[in-house]
């Protein structure tokens, strides 16, 4: 279950990053090098999260540290997060 959530989160972060990049620039002036570098930076961050999650595994339905880490990041992105 946790791997499923992690994969969904990775895809979600990827979509947000691409959407923000496209919204920030017109399609005619997209800086492909910047997009590539942003994706690499996001990938590095996701790998760090994955290492942290796997270093401190939590039982199913008891992913308190993992859910806190994800919710904090989503809040930083300006999203509303429901916990409980």
C-alpha positions as CSV (number, residue, x, y, z in Angstrom):
1,X,0.0,0.0,0.0
2,X,2.8,2.5,0.9
3,X,4.6,1.8,-2.4
4,X,1.3,2.6,-4.2
5,X,1.0,5.9,-2.4
6,X,4.6,6.8,-3.0
7,X,4.2,6.1,-6.7
8,X,1.0,8.2,-6.9
9,X,2.8,11.0,-5.0
10,X,5.8,10.9,-7.4
11,X,3.5,11.2,-10.4
12,X,1.5,14.0,-8.7
13,X,4.7,16.0,-8.0
14,X,5.8,15.4,-11.6
15,X,2.4,16.7,-12.9
16,X,2.5,19.8,-10.7
17,X,6.0,20.7,-11.7
18,X,5.3,20.3,-15.4
19,X,2.0,22.3,-15.0
20,X,3.8,25.1,-13.2
21,X,6.5,25.3,-15.8
22,X,4.0,25.4,-18.7
23,X,1.8,28.0,-17.0
24,X,4.9,30.1,-16.3
25,X,5.9,30.3,-19.9
26,X,4.1,30.4,-23.2
27,X,4.4,27.2,-25.3
28,X,6.6,29.1,-27.8
29,X,9.2,30.0,-25.3
30,X,9.6,26.9,-23.1
31,X,13.1,26.5,-21.9
32,X,13.7,22.8,-22.3
33,X,17.0,22.9,-20.4
34,X,15.2,24.4,-17.4
35,X,12.4,21.8,-17.6
36,X,15.0,19.0,-17.7
37,X,17.0,20.5,-14.7
38,X,13.8,21.0,-12.7
39,X,12.8,17.3,-13.3
40,X,16.2,16.2,-12.2
41,X,16.0,18.3,-9.1
42,X,12.5,16.9,-8.3
43,X,13.8,13.4,-9.0
44,X,16.6,13.9,-6.5
45,X,14.2,15.1,-3.9
46,X,11.9,12.1,-4.4
47,X,14.8,9.7,-4.1
48,X,15.8,11.4,-0.8
49,X,12.2,10.9,0.4
50,X,12.2,7.3,-0.7
51,X,15.5,6.6,1.1
52,X,14.1,8.2,4.3
53,X,10.8,6.3,4.1
54,X,12.6,3.0,3.6
55,X,15.2,3.7,6.3
56,X,12.4,4.1,8.8
57,X,9.6,1.7,7.6
58,X,6.2,1.9,9.2
59,X,3.4,-0.6,9.5
60,X,0.5,-0.5,7.1
61,X,-2.1,2.0,8.3
62,X,0.5,3.4,10.8
63,X,2.5,5.6,8.4
64,X,2.5,8.6,10.7
65,X,6.0,9.9,9.8
66,X,5.4,9.3,6.0
67,X,2.0,11.0,6.0
68,X,3.4,13.9,7.9
69,X,6.3,14.3,5.4
70,X,3.9,14.2,2.5
71,X,1.3,16.5,4.0
72,X,3.9,19.1,4.9
73,X,5.2,19.1,1.3
74,X,1.7,19.4,-0.2
75,X,1.0,22.3,2.2
76,X,4.2,24.0,1.0
77,X,2.9,23.6,-2.5
78,X,-0.2,25.6,-1.5
79,X,-2.6,22.6,-1.4
80,X,-5.2,21.9,1.2
81,X,-4.5,18.7,3.1
82,X,-7.0,16.8,5.2
83,X,-5.6,14.5,7.9
84,X,-7.2,12.3,10.4
